[in-house]
């Protein structure tokens, strides 16, 4: 299954008119690494993908944007939360914090 990283890399490589072997050589890695990423066999770290794209003449740039909350499932619970006492809201936050901590351990 081809991944987003694989598609990005293949697009950059073909636009730069490079073979997998030539791109790998420029990036200081092996052709099999490029092939595995392009095929979706492996998902590269950000640094690896950035280095490969730079070797093809492209910069990897990411932008984080806040989405509008209109029609978001996140608003479904607002009415219930507003009915809670301050103590109950703190308990909700404590529960969410415990859940987040437990999820990070997994």
N, C-alpha and C positions, 0 to 999 in steps of 0.2 A: 504494500500500500504506500503510494507516494505521499509524502508529508509536505507541509508548507515549506519547510526548510529545503527539502529536495527539489520542489518546484522552483524556489528562488535561485538555488544554486545552478540548476540546469538552465534556467532562463538567462542568468548572468553569463554562464560559460558559453552558451551558444551565441548570445549577442556579442560576446568578445571574440567569437570565432576561434575558440580554444578546444582542444581535445581534453578529455579527462586527464590524460597523462601530462599534457603541457600545463594545465592548471595546477595539478598536484605538484609538479616540479617547481613552479613559481611560488607556491605556498609552502614548500618545504615538507610535503607529506607524500603519501603514496597514492597511486591511481585508485587502489581499492577503497581507500577512505572516501574519495569523491564518489565513486560508484555506489557505495553502500548508502551514502547520504541521499544521492539522487534517487535511488530505488526505494528509499524509506525503510531500509533495513535497520538503520541507526539514526538517532536524533542527535545532532551535534550540539555541543555547548555553544553559547552565544559567541564566545571568543573564537572558537573554531570556525563557525560559519562566517563571522566577520572577517577573519583572516583569509578564508577562501574567496569570499566576495571581493575583498580588496585586491587579491591577486588577479581577479578578472577585471579590475578597474571600477569597482562599485563600492560604495559605502553602505553599511547597514545602519539604519537609523530607526529608532522606535519612538513612538509618541503615545503618551497615556492621556486619554481624554475622558472627562466625566460625561456619562450619558444622561439624558433627561430621564427623570423618574416617572414621567407620565406613563400610565398603563403598565407600571412595573409591579411585579408581585411583592416587592418590598413595601409597598404602600398598603397592602392588604391588612397588615397587623397594626397600623397606626391608631385606629379607633380604640382597640383593646388596650394598647399601651398607654394611651392618654387617660384611660379610666383607672389605671393603677395608682396606688399611693406612691410617694417617693421611696418608701421602704421596699415596696414590691418591685419598683423599677430597678433599684439597686440589686435585689435578688435576681432579677432577669439578667442583668449585666454580669453578675457573678456566675450564673449558669452558663452564659455564652462564653465567658472567659475560660471556664473549666472545659467546655466542649472544644474550644480552639486549642487549648494546651494539650488535651488528649489527642486531638487529630494530628498535631505536629509530631507526636511520638510515634505515630503509625508509619 
